[in-house]
């Protein structure tokens, strides 16, 4: 069985088709401007998200709320993820 790489459940051919349509609609000279604008927008969204997370953490620490539980949960989840990857790795190699 051959498995094709997908990005967000979209195959390479579908991505190429979407790019072709975008070039047809906007033109090749406008695509860099559009991509630049999308990149700036994504960066702004990421910065805003990080600021909100920082403010929530800061407020929780100022009010005496224990935030170490999230670190403990993350450690446990990482352990489980590693165990699953170790198990599935051996299963994948057998096939």
PDB file of N, CA, C and O in Angstrom:
ATOM      1  N   UNK A   1       0.843  -1.171   0.000  1.00  0.00           N
ATOM      2  CA  UNK A   1       0.000   0.000   0.000  1.00  0.00           C
ATOM      3  C   UNK A   1       0.891   1.238   0.000  1.00  0.00           C
ATOM      4  O   UNK A   1       1.770   1.369   0.851  1.00  0.00           O
ATOM      5  N   UNK A   2       0.674   2.123  -0.927  1.00  0.00           N
ATOM      6  CA  UNK A   2       1.433   3.363  -1.035  1.00  0.00           C
ATOM      7  C   UNK A   2       0.623   4.466  -0.376  1.00  0.00           C
ATOM      8  O   UNK A   2      -0.554   4.667  -0.679  1.00  0.00           O
ATOM      9  N   UNK A   3       1.280   5.176   0.531  1.00  0.00           N
ATOM     10  CA  UNK A   3       0.589   6.259   1.222  1.00  0.00           C
ATOM     11  C   UNK A   3       1.133   7.583   0.717  1.00  0.00           C
ATOM     12  O   UNK A   3       2.340   7.822   0.756  1.00  0.00           O
ATOM     13  N   UNK A   4       0.240   8.443   0.240  1.00  0.00           N
ATOM     14  CA  UNK A   4       0.637   9.755  -0.254  1.00  0.00           C
ATOM     15  C   UNK A   4       0.638  10.754   0.887  1.00  0.00           C
ATOM     16  O   UNK A   4      -0.170  10.656   1.811  1.00  0.00           O
ATOM     17  N   UNK A   5       1.545  11.713   0.819  1.00  0.00           N
ATOM     18  CA  UNK A   5       1.590  12.758   1.828  1.00  0.00           C
ATOM     19  C   UNK A   5       0.421  13.714   1.619  1.00  0.00           C
ATOM     20  O   UNK A   5       0.125  14.127   0.498  1.00  0.00           O
ATOM     21  N   UNK A   6      -0.230  14.053   2.716  1.00  0.00           N
ATOM     22  CA  UNK A   6      -1.341  14.992   2.635  1.00  0.00           C
ATOM     23  C   UNK A   6      -1.125  16.101   3.647  1.00  0.00           C
ATOM     24  O   UNK A   6      -0.485  15.903   4.680  1.00  0.00           O
ATOM     25  N   UNK A   7      -1.664  17.264   3.340  1.00  0.00           N
ATOM     26  CA  UNK A   7      -1.616  18.408   4.236  1.00  0.00           C
ATOM     27  C   UNK A   7      -3.038  18.850   4.471  1.00  0.00           C
ATOM     28  O   UNK A   7      -3.706  19.325   3.553  1.00  0.00           O
ATOM     29  N   UNK A   8      -3.508  18.696   5.700  1.00  0.00           N
ATOM     30  CA  UNK A   8      -4.887  19.026   6.046  1.00  0.00           C
ATOM     31  C   UNK A   8      -5.883  18.259   5.172  1.00  0.00           C
ATOM     32  O   UNK A   8      -6.896  18.808   4.741  1.00  0.00           O
ATOM     33  N   UNK A   9      -5.585  17.015   4.925  1.00  0.00           N
ATOM     34  CA  UNK A   9      -6.421  16.111   4.142  1.00  0.00           C
ATOM     35  C   UNK A   9      -6.579  16.574   2.691  1.00  0.00           C
ATOM     36  O   UNK A   9      -7.579  16.265   2.044  1.00  0.00           O
ATOM     37  N   UNK A  10      -5.606  17.300   2.193  1.00  0.00           N
ATOM     38  CA  UNK A  10      -5.608  17.742   0.807  1.00  0.00           C
ATOM     39  C   UNK A  10      -4.382  17.135   0.136  1.00  0.00           C
ATOM     40  O   UNK A  10      -3.268  17.258   0.645  1.00  0.00           O
ATOM     41  N   UNK A  11      -4.584  16.489  -0.992  1.00  0.00           N
ATOM     42  CA  UNK A  11      -3.465  15.859  -1.686  1.00  0.00           C
ATOM     43  C   UNK A  11      -2.677  16.902  -2.476  1.00  0.00           C
ATOM     44  O   UNK A  11      -3.101  18.049  -2.617  1.00  0.00           O
ATOM     45  N   UNK A  12      -1.538  16.484  -2.980  1.00  0.00           N
ATOM     46  CA  UNK A  12      -0.680  17.380  -3.758  1.00  0.00           C
ATOM     47  C   UNK A  12      -1.363  17.890  -5.017  1.00  0.00           C
ATOM     48  O   UNK A  12      -1.198  19.052  -5.388  1.00  0.00           O
ATOM     49  N   UNK A  13      -2.124  17.034  -5.670  1.00  0.00           N
ATOM     50  CA  UNK A  13      -2.823  17.452  -6.885  1.00  0.00           C
ATOM     51  C   UNK A  13      -3.881  18.509  -6.579  1.00  0.00           C
ATOM     52  O   UNK A  13      -4.073  19.442  -7.358  1.00  0.00           O
ATOM     53  N   UNK A  14      -4.557  18.365  -5.462  1.00  0.00           N
ATOM     54  CA  UNK A  14      -5.574  19.349  -5.088  1.00  0.00           C
ATOM     55  C   UNK A  14      -4.935  20.690  -4.732  1.00  0.00           C
ATOM     56  O   UNK A  14      -5.482  21.742  -5.061  1.00  0.00           O
ATOM     57  N   UNK A  15      -3.788  20.659  -4.067  1.00  0.00           N
ATOM     58  CA  UNK A  15      -3.072  21.897  -3.748  1.00  0.00           C
ATOM     59  C   UNK A  15      -2.630  22.593  -5.034  1.00  0.00           C
ATOM     60  O   UNK A  15      -2.753  23.811  -5.161  1.00  0.00           O
ATOM     61  N   UNK A  16      -2.116  21.813  -5.985  1.00  0.00           N
ATOM     62  CA  UNK A  16      -1.691  22.386  -7.262  1.00  0.00           C
ATOM     63  C   UNK A  16      -2.878  23.014  -7.989  1.00  0.00           C
ATOM     64  O   UNK A  16      -2.747  24.087  -8.579  1.00  0.00           O
ATOM     65  N   UNK A  17      -4.033  22.354  -7.949  1.00  0.00           N
ATOM     66  CA  UNK A  17      -5.223  22.894  -8.591  1.00  0.00           C
ATOM     67  C   UNK A  17      -5.665  24.201  -7.929  1.00  0.00           C
ATOM     68  O   UNK A  17      -6.045  25.151  -8.613  1.00  0.00           O
ATOM     69  N   UNK A  18      -5.615  24.243  -6.611  1.00  0.00           N
ATOM     70  CA  UNK A  18      -5.983  25.470  -5.892  1.00  0.00           C
ATOM     71  C   UNK A  18      -5.012  26.596  -6.250  1.00  0.00           C
ATOM     72  O   UNK A  18      -5.444  27.728  -6.465  1.00  0.00           O
ATOM     73  N   UNK A  19      -3.724  26.311  -6.317  1.00  0.00           N
ATOM     74  CA  UNK A  19      -2.739  27.323  -6.713  1.00  0.00           C
ATOM     75  C   UNK A  19      -2.989  27.801  -8.141  1.00  0.00           C
ATOM     76  O   UNK A  19      -2.871  28.993  -8.426  1.00  0.00           O
ATOM     77  N   UNK A  20      -3.330  26.891  -9.027  1.00  0.00           N
ATOM     78  CA  UNK A  20      -3.626  27.255 -10.412  1.00  0.00           C
ATOM     79  C   UNK A  20      -4.818  28.208 -10.477  1.00  0.00           C
ATOM     80  O   UNK A  20      -4.783  29.207 -11.195  1.00  0.00           O
ATOM     81  N   UNK A  21      -5.860  27.894  -9.730  1.00  0.00           N
ATOM     82  CA  UNK A  21      -7.051  28.758  -9.697  1.00  0.00           C
ATOM     83  C   UNK A  21      -6.692  30.119  -9.106  1.00  0.00           C
ATOM     84  O   UNK A  21      -7.158  31.147  -9.598  1.00  0.00           O
ATOM     85  N   UNK A  22      -5.867  30.137  -8.057  1.00  0.00           N
ATOM     86  CA  UNK A  22      -5.469  31.410  -7.437  1.00  0.00           C
ATOM     87  C   UNK A  22      -4.687  32.264  -8.420  1.00  0.00           C
ATOM     88  O   UNK A  22      -4.877  33.479  -8.472  1.00  0.00           O
ATOM     89  N   UNK A  23      -3.814  31.649  -9.196  1.00  0.00           N
ATOM     90  CA  UNK A  23      -3.054  32.398 -10.210  1.00  0.00           C
ATOM     91  C   UNK A  23      -3.993  32.939 -11.281  1.00  0.00           C
ATOM     92  O   UNK A  23      -3.828  34.067 -11.746  1.00  0.00           O
ATOM     93  N   UNK A  24      -4.969  32.141 -11.667  1.00  0.00           N
ATOM     94  CA  UNK A  24      -5.920  32.588 -12.680  1.00  0.00           C
ATOM     95  C   UNK A  24      -6.769  33.760 -12.175  1.00  0.00           C
ATOM     96  O   UNK A  24      -7.051  34.689 -12.932  1.00  0.00           O
ATOM     97  N   UNK A  25      -7.173  33.724 -10.915  1.00  0.00           N
ATOM     98  CA  UNK A  25      -8.056  34.757 -10.376  1.00  0.00           C
ATOM     99  C   UNK A  25      -7.292  36.035 -10.047  1.00  0.00           C
ATOM    100  O   UNK A  25      -7.712  37.123 -10.439  1.00  0.00           O
ATOM    101  N   UNK A  26      -6.178  35.915  -9.334  1.00  0.00           N
ATOM    102  CA  UNK A  26      -5.467  37.096  -8.852  1.00  0.00           C
ATOM    103  C   UNK A  26      -4.330  37.544  -9.753  1.00  0.00           C
ATOM    104  O   UNK A  26      -3.944  38.713  -9.721  1.00  0.00           O
ATOM    105  N   UNK A  27      -3.797  36.656 -10.539  1.00  0.00           N
ATOM    106  CA  UNK A  27      -2.655  36.986 -11.375  1.00  0.00           C
ATOM    107  C   UNK A  27      -1.352  36.720 -10.638  1.00  0.00           C
ATOM    108  O   UNK A  27      -1.294  36.782  -9.410  1.00  0.00           O
ATOM    109  N   UNK A  28      -0.319  36.426 -11.397  1.00  0.00           N
ATOM    110  CA  UNK A  28       0.965  36.053 -10.806  1.00  0.00           C
ATOM    111  C   UNK A  28       1.626  37.219 -10.087  1.00  0.00           C
ATOM    112  O   UNK A  28       2.382  37.004  -9.140  1.00  0.00           O
ATOM    113  N   UNK A  29       1.358  38.448 -10.514  1.00  0.00           N
ATOM    114  CA  UNK A  29       2.008  39.600  -9.891  1.00  0.00           C
ATOM    115  C   UNK A  29       1.399  39.955  -8.533  1.00  0.00           C
ATOM    116  O   UNK A  29       2.071  40.595  -7.724  1.00  0.00           O
ATOM    117  N   UNK A  30       0.156  39.564  -8.255  1.00  0.00           N
ATOM    118  CA  UNK A  30      -0.501  39.891  -6.987  1.00  0.00           C
ATOM    119  C   UNK A  30      -0.298  38.809  -5.922  1.00  0.00           C
ATOM    120  O   UNK A  30      -0.472  39.083  -4.735  1.00  0.00           O
ATOM    121  N   UNK A  31       0.061  37.603  -6.317  1.00  0.00           N
ATOM    122  CA  UNK A  31       0.182  36.511  -5.353  1.00  0.00           C
ATOM    123  C   UNK A  31       1.225  36.782  -4.263  1.00  0.00           C
ATOM    124  O   UNK A  31       0.946  36.475  -3.104  1.00  0.00           O
ATOM    125  N   UNK A  32       2.407  37.334  -4.557  1.00  0.00           N
ATOM    126  CA  UNK A  32       3.352  37.615  -3.466  1.00  0.00           C
ATOM    127  C   UNK A  32       2.792  38.608  -2.448  1.00  0.00           C
ATOM    128  O   UNK A  32       3.021  38.457  -1.248  1.00  0.00           O
ATOM    129  N   UNK A  33       2.060  39.621  -2.916  1.00  0.00           N
ATOM    130  CA  UNK A  33       1.451  40.586  -1.995  1.00  0.00           C
ATOM    131  C   UNK A  33       0.422  39.903  -1.099  1.00  0.00           C
ATOM    132  O   UNK A  33       0.367  40.163   0.102  1.00  0.00           O
ATOM    133  N   UNK A  34      -0.382  39.037  -1.681  1.00  0.00           N
ATOM    134  CA  UNK A  34      -1.404  38.327  -0.923  1.00  0.00           C
ATOM    135  C   UNK A  34      -0.752  37.406   0.104  1.00  0.00           C
ATOM    136  O   UNK A  34      -1.181  37.349   1.257  1.00  0.00           O
ATOM    137  N   UNK A  35       0.288  36.685  -0.319  1.00  0.00           N
ATOM    138  CA  UNK A  35       0.989  35.780   0.599  1.00  0.00           C
ATOM    139  C   UNK A  35       1.643  36.562   1.736  1.00  0.00           C
ATOM    140  O   UNK A  35       1.614  36.125   2.887  1.00  0.00           O
ATOM    141  N   UNK A  36       2.227  37.707   1.420  1.00  0.00           N
ATOM    142  CA  UNK A  36       2.850  38.545   2.434  1.00  0.00           C
ATOM    143  C   UNK A  36       1.805  39.024   3.447  1.00  0.00           C
ATOM    144  O   UNK A  36       2.042  39.003   4.655  1.00  0.00           O
ATOM    145  N   UNK A  37       0.667  39.447   2.946  1.00  0.00           N
ATOM    146  CA  UNK A  37      -0.410  39.893   3.828  1.00  0.00           C
ATOM    147  C   UNK A  37      -0.927  38.781   4.722  1.00  0.00           C
ATOM    148  O   UNK A  37      -1.180  38.992   5.909  1.00  0.00           O
ATOM    149  N   UNK A  38      -1.084  37.582   4.141  1.00  0.00           N
ATOM    150  CA  UNK A  38      -1.523  36.440   4.940  1.00  0.00           C
ATOM    151  C   UNK A  38      -0.487  36.094   6.007  1.00  0.00           C
ATOM    152  O   UNK A  38      -0.844  35.774   7.141  1.00  0.00           O
ATOM    153  N   UNK A  39       0.795  36.157   5.643  1.00  0.00           N
ATOM    154  CA  UNK A  39       1.859  35.881   6.607  1.00  0.00           C
ATOM    155  C   UNK A  39       1.849  36.868   7.758  1.00  0.00           C
ATOM    156  O   UNK A  39       1.992  36.478   8.917  1.00  0.00           O
ATOM    157  N   UNK A  40       1.680  38.150   7.443  1.00  0.00           N
ATOM    158  CA  UNK A  40       1.620  39.173   8.491  1.00  0.00           C
ATOM    159  C   UNK A  40       0.398  38.948   9.385  1.00  0.00           C
ATOM    160  O   UNK A  40       0.480  39.095  10.605  1.00  0.00           O
ATOM    161  N   UNK A  41      -0.713  38.597   8.783  1.00  0.00           N
ATOM    162  CA  UNK A  41      -1.925  38.341   9.566  1.00  0.00           C
ATOM    163  C   UNK A  41      -1.760  37.146  10.486  1.00  0.00           C
ATOM    164  O   UNK A  41      -2.191  37.187  11.638  1.00  0.00           O
ATOM    165  N   UNK A  42      -1.143  36.088   9.993  1.00  0.00           N
ATOM    166  CA  UNK A  42      -0.917  34.904  10.817  1.00  0.00           C
ATOM    167  C   UNK A  42       0.042  35.218  11.959  1.00  0.00           C
ATOM    168  O   UNK A  42      -0.135  34.742  13.080  1.00  0.00           O
ATOM    169  N   UNK A  43       1.065  36.029  11.660  1.00  0.00           N
ATOM    170  CA  UNK A  43       2.023  36.412  12.702  1.00  0.00           C
ATOM    171  C   UNK A  43       1.337  37.255  13.774  1.00  0.00           C
ATOM    172  O   UNK A  43       1.593  37.063  14.963  1.00  0.00           O
ATOM    173  N   UNK A  44       0.486  38.168  13.381  1.00  0.00           N
ATOM    174  CA  UNK A  44      -0.253  38.991  14.333  1.00  0.00           C
ATOM    175  C   UNK A  44      -1.149  38.131  15.214  1.00  0.00           C
ATOM    176  O   UNK A  44      -1.230  38.343  16.424  1.00  0.00           O
ATOM    177  N   UNK A  45      -1.824  37.158  14.600  1.00  0.00           N
ATOM    178  CA  UNK A  45      -2.686  36.255  15.350  1.00  0.00           C
ATOM    179  C   UNK A  45      -1.876  35.435  16.347  1.00  0.00           C
ATOM    180  O   UNK A  45      -2.295  35.252  17.490  1.00  0.00           O
ATOM    181  N   UNK A  46      -0.719  34.943  15.918  1.00  0.00           N
ATOM    182  CA  UNK A  46       0.135  34.152  16.809  1.00  0.00           C
ATOM    183  C   UNK A  46       0.629  35.004  17.972  1.00  0.00           C
ATOM    184  O   UNK A  46       0.633  34.544  19.114  1.00  0.00           O
ATOM    185  N   UNK A  47       1.045  36.236  17.699  1.00  0.00           N
ATOM    186  CA  UNK A  47       1.508  37.128  18.760  1.00  0.00           C
ATOM    187  C   UNK A  47       0.391  37.433  19.750  1.00  0.00           C
ATOM    188  O   UNK A  47       0.617  37.450  20.960  1.00  0.00           O
ATOM    189  N   UNK A  48      -0.812  37.672  19.238  1.00  0.00           N
ATOM    190  CA  UNK A  48      -1.955  37.949  20.115  1.00  0.00           C
ATOM    191  C   UNK A  48      -2.268  36.737  20.988  1.00  0.00           C
ATOM    192  O   UNK A  48      -2.574  36.887  22.171  1.00  0.00           O
ATOM    193  N   UNK A  49      -2.195  35.553  20.420  1.00  0.00           N
ATOM    194  CA  UNK A  49      -2.442  34.333  21.176  1.00  0.00           C
ATOM    195  C   UNK A  49      -1.405  34.161  22.275  1.00  0.00           C
ATOM    196  O   UNK A  49      -1.748  33.814  23.405  1.00  0.00           O
ATOM    197  N   UNK A  50      -0.149  34.400  21.954  1.00  0.00           N
ATOM    198  CA  UNK A  50       0.908  34.283  22.960  1.00  0.00           C
ATOM    199  C   UNK A  50       0.733  35.321  24.068  1.00  0.00           C
ATOM    200  O   UNK A  50       0.968  35.022  25.239  1.00  0.00           O
ATOM    201  N   UNK A  51       0.326  36.532  23.711  1.00  0.00           N
ATOM    202  CA  UNK A  51       0.088  37.572  24.717  1.00  0.00           C
ATOM    203  C   UNK A  51      -1.041  37.169  25.660  1.00  0.00           C
ATOM    204  O   UNK A  51      -0.953  37.372  26.871  1.00  0.00           O
ATOM    205  N   UNK A  52      -2.096  36.600  25.099  1.00  0.00           N
ATOM    206  CA  UNK A  52      -3.226  36.161  25.927  1.00  0.00           C
ATOM    207  C   UNK A  52      -2.790  35.043  26.868  1.00  0.00           C
ATOM    208  O   UNK A  52      -3.136  35.056  28.049  1.00  0.00           O
ATOM    209  N   UNK A  53      -2.037  34.082  26.357  1.00  0.00           N
ATOM    210  CA  UNK A  53      -1.543  32.989  27.202  1.00  0.00           C
ATOM    211  C   UNK A  53      -0.674  33.530  28.327  1.00  0.00           C
ATOM    212  O   UNK A  53      -0.787  33.103  29.477  1.00  0.00           O
ATOM    213  N   UNK A  54       0.201  34.481  27.979  1.00  0.00           N
ATOM    214  CA  UNK A  54       1.091  35.063  28.986  1.00  0.00           C
ATOM    215  C   UNK A  54       0.286  35.792  30.054  1.00  0.00           C
ATOM    216  O   UNK A  54       0.590  35.669  31.241  1.00  0.00           O
ATOM    217  N   UNK A  55      -0.720  36.536  29.664  1.00  0.00           N
ATOM    218  CA  UNK A  55      -1.546  37.272  30.619  1.00  0.00           C
ATOM    219  C   UNK A  55      -2.326  36.322  31.529  1.00  0.00           C
ATOM    220  O   UNK A  55      -2.446  36.571  32.728  1.00  0.00           O
ATOM    221  N   UNK A  56      -2.849  35.246  30.967  1.00  0.00           N
ATOM    222  CA  UNK A  56      -3.587  34.269  31.778  1.00  0.00           C
ATOM    223  C   UNK A  56      -2.655  33.624  32.794  1.00  0.00           C
ATOM    224  O   UNK A  56      -3.018  33.475  33.961  1.00  0.00           O
ATOM    225  N   UNK A  57      -1.469  33.243  32.364  1.00  0.00           N
ATOM    226  CA  UNK A  57      -0.496  32.630  33.265  1.00  0.00           C
ATOM    227  C   UNK A  57      -0.070  33.607  34.356  1.00  0.00           C
ATOM    228  O   UNK A  57       0.015  33.242  35.529  1.00  0.00           O
ATOM    229  N   UNK A  58       0.196  34.844  33.966  1.00  0.00           N
ATOM    230  CA  UNK A  58       0.620  35.877  34.915  1.00  0.00           C
ATOM    231  C   UNK A  58      -0.480  36.143  35.952  1.00  0.00           C
ATOM    232  O   UNK A  58      -0.192  36.256  37.144  1.00  0.00           O
ATOM    233  N   UNK A  59      -1.718  36.242  35.508  1.00  0.00           N
ATOM    234  CA  UNK A  59      -2.836  36.474  36.419  1.00  0.00           C
ATOM    235  C   UNK A  59      -3.031  35.297  37.359  1.00  0.00           C
ATOM    236  O   UNK A  59      -3.293  35.478  38.548  1.00  0.00           O
ATOM    237  N   UNK A  60      -2.903  34.090  36.822  1.00  0.00           N
ATOM    238  CA  UNK A  60      -3.052  32.896  37.659  1.00  0.00           C
ATOM    239  C   UNK A  60      -1.975  32.857  38.732  1.00  0.00           C
ATOM    240  O   UNK A  60      -2.265  32.533  39.883  1.00  0.00           O
ATOM    241  N   UNK A  61      -0.741  33.182  38.376  1.00  0.00           N
ATOM    242  CA  UNK A  61       0.346  33.176  39.350  1.00  0.00           C
ATOM    243  C   UNK A  61       0.153  34.279  40.391  1.00  0.00           C
ATOM    244  O   UNK A  61       0.445  34.068  41.568  1.00  0.00           O
ATOM    245  N   UNK A  62      -0.334  35.451  39.978  1.00  0.00           N
ATOM    246  CA  UNK A  62      -0.573  36.548  40.916  1.00  0.00           C
ATOM    247  C   UNK A  62      -1.690  36.219  41.902  1.00  0.00           C
ATOM    248  O   UNK A  62      -1.668  36.692  43.038  1.00  0.00           O
ATOM    249  N   UNK A  63      -2.658  35.420  41.487  1.00  0.00           N
ATOM    250  CA  UNK A  63      -3.778  35.051  42.355  1.00  0.00           C
ATOM    251  C   UNK A  63      -3.517  33.774  43.133  1.00  0.00           C
ATOM    252  O   UNK A  63      -4.398  33.287  43.842  1.00  0.00           O
ATOM    253  N   UNK A  64      -2.315  33.227  43.007  1.00  0.00           N
ATOM    254  CA  UNK A  64      -1.948  32.037  43.770  1.00  0.00           C
ATOM    255  C   UNK A  64      -2.492  30.741  43.214  1.00  0.00           C
ATOM    256  O   UNK A  64      -2.543  29.741  43.930  1.00  0.00           O
ATOM    257  N   UNK A  65      -2.891  30.728  41.980  1.00  0.00           N
ATOM    258  CA  UNK A  65      -3.397  29.502  41.354  1.00  0.00           C
ATOM    259  C   UNK A  65      -2.201  28.676  40.886  1.00  0.00           C
ATOM    260  O   UNK A  65      -1.291  29.192  40.238  1.00  0.00           O
ATOM    261  N   UNK A  66      -2.217  27.398  41.221  1.00  0.00           N
ATOM    262  CA  UNK A  66      -1.108  26.514  40.879  1.00  0.00           C
ATOM    263  C   UNK A  66      -1.160  26.174  39.390  1.00  0.00           C
ATOM    264  O   UNK A  66      -2.093  25.516  38.931  1.00  0.00           O
ATOM    265  N   UNK A  67      -0.161  26.621  38.646  1.00  0.00           N
ATOM    266  CA  UNK A  67      -0.103  26.343  37.207  1.00  0.00           C
ATOM    267  C   UNK A  67       0.815  25.172  36.878  1.00  0.00           C
ATOM    268  O   UNK A  67       0.962  24.806  35.712  1.00  0.00           O
ATOM    269  N   UNK A  68       1.428  24.588  37.893  1.00  0.00           N
ATOM    270  CA  UNK A  68       2.346  23.476  37.634  1.00  0.00           C
ATOM    271  C   UNK A  68       1.609  22.219  37.192  1.00  0.00           C
ATOM    272  O   UNK A  68       2.221  21.317  36.620  1.00  0.00           O
ATOM    273  N   UNK A  69       0.308  22.143  37.445  1.00  0.00           N
ATOM    274  CA  UNK A  69      -0.453  20.959  37.046  1.00  0.00           C
ATOM    275  C   UNK A  69      -0.437  20.789  35.533  1.00  0.00           C
ATOM    276  O   UNK A  69      -0.424  19.663  35.037  1.00  0.00           O
ATOM    277  N   UNK A  70      -0.437  21.890  34.799  1.00  0.00           N
ATOM    278  CA  UNK A  70      -0.392  21.770  33.340  1.00  0.00           C
ATOM    279  C   UNK A  70       0.927  21.164  32.882  1.00  0.00           C
ATOM    280  O   UNK A  70       0.966  20.407  31.912  1.00  0.00           O
ATOM    281  N   UNK A  71       2.004  21.499  33.584  1.00  0.00           N
ATOM    282  CA  UNK A  71       3.305  20.913  33.241  1.00  0.00           C
ATOM    283  C   UNK A  71       3.312  19.428  33.523  1.00  0.00           C
ATOM    284  O   UNK A  71       3.855  18.646  32.743  1.00  0.00           O
ATOM    285  N   UNK A  72       2.697  19.023  34.659  1.00  0.00           N
ATOM    286  CA  UNK A  72       2.617  17.610  34.998  1.00  0.00           C
ATOM    287  C   UNK A  72       1.788  16.846  33.973  1.00  0.00           C
ATOM    288  O   UNK A  72       2.163  15.747  33.563  1.00  0.00           O
ATOM    289  N   UNK A  73       0.678  17.417  33.565  1.00  0.00           N
ATOM    290  CA  UNK A  73      -0.180  16.771  32.566  1.00  0.00           C
ATOM    291  C   UNK A  73       0.565  16.642  31.244  1.00  0.00           C
ATOM    292  O   UNK A  73       0.479  15.610  30.579  1.00  0.00           O
ATOM    293  N   UNK A  74       1.299  17.693  30.861  1.00  0.00           N
ATOM    294  CA  UNK A  74       2.067  17.649  29.617  1.00  0.00           C
ATOM    295  C   UNK A  74       3.129  16.560  29.674  1.00  0.00           C
ATOM    296  O   UNK A  74       3.340  15.854  28.688  1.00  0.00           O
ATOM    297  N   UNK A  75       3.802  16.412  30.815  1.00  0.00           N
ATOM    298  CA  UNK A  75       4.811  15.352  30.965  1.00  0.00           C
ATOM    299  C   UNK A  75       4.181  13.976  30.778  1.00  0.00           C
ATOM    300  O   UNK A  75       4.716  13.126  30.067  1.00  0.00           O
ATOM    301  N   UNK A  76       3.024  13.769  31.434  1.00  0.00           N
ATOM    302  CA  UNK A  76       2.346  12.482  31.318  1.00  0.00           C
ATOM    303  C   UNK A  76       1.904  12.209  29.887  1.00  0.00           C
ATOM    304  O   UNK A  76       2.048  11.092  29.389  1.00  0.00           O
ATOM    305  N   UNK A  77       1.366  13.232  29.229  1.00  0.00           N
ATOM    306  CA  UNK A  77       0.949  13.059  27.833  1.00  0.00           C
ATOM    307  C   UNK A  77       2.141  12.747  26.936  1.00  0.00           C
ATOM    308  O   UNK A  77       2.040  11.919  26.031  1.00  0.00           O
ATOM    309  N   UNK A  78       3.263  13.403  27.184  1.00  0.00           N
ATOM    310  CA  UNK A  78       4.462  13.120  26.396  1.00  0.00           C
ATOM    311  C   UNK A  78       4.941  11.693  26.612  1.00  0.00           C
ATOM    312  O   UNK A  78       5.390  11.039  25.671  1.00  0.00           O
ATOM    313  N   UNK A  79       4.847  11.200  27.865  1.00  0.00           N
ATOM    314  CA  UNK A  79       5.238   9.816  28.144  1.00  0.00           C
ATOM    315  C   UNK A  79       4.357   8.834  27.377  1.00  0.00           C
ATOM    316  O   UNK A  79       4.846   7.891  26.754  1.00  0.00           O
ATOM    317  N   UNK A  80       3.044   9.075  27.435  1.00  0.00           N
ATOM    318  CA  UNK A  80       2.106   8.196  26.734  1.00  0.00           C
ATOM    319  C   UNK A  80       2.364   8.247  25.227  1.00  0.00           C
ATOM    320  O   UNK A  80       2.340   7.216  24.555  1.00  0.00           O
ATOM    321  N   UNK A  81       2.609   9.444  24.703  1.00  0.00           N
ATOM    322  CA  UNK A  81       2.892   9.589  23.275  1.00  0.00           C
ATOM    323  C   UNK A  81       4.143   8.815  22.891  1.00  0.00           C
ATOM    324  O   UNK A  81       4.161   8.129  21.869  1.00  0.00           O
ATOM    325  N   UNK A  82       5.190   8.921  23.705  1.00  0.00           N
ATOM    326  CA  UNK A  82       6.427   8.186  23.425  1.00  0.00           C
ATOM    327  C   UNK A  82       6.198   6.681  23.470  1.00  0.00           C
ATOM    328  O   UNK A  82       6.711   5.949  22.623  1.00  0.00           O
ATOM    329  N   UNK A  83       5.417   6.208  24.471  1.00  0.00           N
ATOM    330  CA  UNK A  83       5.119   4.782  24.565  1.00  0.00           C
ATOM    331  C   UNK A  83       4.360   4.291  23.339  1.00  0.00           C
ATOM    332  O   UNK A  83       4.647   3.216  22.812  1.00  0.00           O
ATOM    333  N   UNK A  84       3.394   5.082  22.889  1.00  0.00           N
ATOM    334  CA  UNK A  84       2.616   4.703  21.704  1.00  0.00           C
ATOM    335  C   UNK A  84       3.504   4.685  20.470  1.00  0.00           C
ATOM    336  O   UNK A  84       3.394   3.783  19.639  1.00  0.00           O
ATOM    337  N   UNK A  85       4.389   5.679  20.343  1.00  0.00           N
ATOM    338  CA  UNK A  85       5.299   5.718  19.189  1.00  0.00           C
ATOM    339  C   UNK A  85       6.258   4.539  19.212  1.00  0.00           C
ATOM    340  O   UNK A  85       6.568   3.971  18.165  1.00  0.00           O
ATOM    341  N   UNK A  86       6.738   4.158  20.416  1.00  0.00           N
ATOM    342  CA  UNK A  86       7.614   2.990  20.517  1.00  0.00           C
ATOM    343  C   UNK A  86       6.882   1.728  20.083  1.00  0.00           C
ATOM    344  O   UNK A  86       7.438   0.903  19.358  1.00  0.00           O
ATOM    345  N   UNK A  87       5.632   1.574  20.526  1.00  0.00           N
ATOM    346  CA  UNK A  87       4.849   0.393  20.177  1.00  0.00           C
ATOM    347  C   UNK A  87       4.520   0.370  18.695  1.00  0.00           C
ATOM    348  O   UNK A  87       4.719  -0.649  18.033  1.00  0.00           O
ATOM    349  N   UNK A  88       4.022   1.472  18.166  1.00  0.00           N
ATOM    350  CA  UNK A  88       3.642   1.491  16.755  1.00  0.00           C
ATOM    351  C   UNK A  88       4.860   1.429  15.849  1.00  0.00           C
ATOM    352  O   UNK A  88       4.768   0.935  14.725  1.00  0.00           O
ATOM    353  N   UNK A  89       5.997   1.922  16.319  1.00  0.00           N
ATOM    354  CA  UNK A  89       7.219   1.830  15.523  1.00  0.00           C
ATOM    355  C   UNK A  89       7.585   0.380  15.269  1.00  0.00           C
ATOM    356  O   UNK A  89       7.963   0.025  14.152  1.00  0.00           O
ATOM    357  N   UNK A  90       7.477  -0.470  16.298  1.00  0.00           N
ATOM    358  CA  UNK A  90       7.807  -1.878  16.110  1.00  0.00           C
ATOM    359  C   UNK A  90       6.780  -2.564  15.219  1.00  0.00           C
ATOM    360  O   UNK A  90       7.127  -3.456  14.445  1.00  0.00           O
ATOM    361  N   UNK A  91       5.518  -2.155  15.321  1.00  0.00           N
ATOM    362  CA  UNK A  91       4.476  -2.735  14.476  1.00  0.00           C
ATOM    363  C   UNK A  91       4.704  -2.310  13.025  1.00  0.00           C
ATOM    364  O   UNK A  91       4.567  -3.131  12.118  1.00  0.00           O
ATOM    365  N   UNK A  92       5.045  -1.060  12.793  1.00  0.00           N
ATOM    366  CA  UNK A  92       5.284  -0.572  11.431  1.00  0.00           C
ATOM    367  C   UNK A  92       6.463  -1.280  10.797  1.00  0.00           C
ATOM    368  O   UNK A  92       6.437  -1.591   9.606  1.00  0.00           O
ATOM    369  N   UNK A  93       7.499  -1.537  11.586  1.00  0.00           N
ATOM    370  CA  UNK A  93       8.689  -2.200  11.031  1.00  0.00           C
ATOM    371  C   UNK A  93       8.382  -3.639  10.617  1.00  0.00           C
ATOM    372  O   UNK A  93       8.999  -4.151   9.683  1.00  0.00           O
ATOM    373  N   UNK A  94       7.439  -4.300  11.295  1.00  0.00           N
ATOM    374  CA  UNK A  94       7.105  -5.681  10.978  1.00  0.00           C
ATOM    375  C   UNK A  94       6.401  -5.783   9.642  1.00  0.00           C
ATOM    376  O   UNK A  94       6.497  -6.808   8.967  1.00  0.00           O
ATOM    377  N   UNK A  95       5.693  -4.732   9.251  1.00  0.00           N
ATOM    378  CA  UNK A  95       5.003  -4.768   7.969  1.00  0.00           C
ATOM    379  C   UNK A  95       5.977  -4.397   6.916  1.00  0.00           C
ATOM    380  O   UNK A  95       5.626  -4.357   5.737  1.00  0.00           O
TER     381      UNK A  95
END
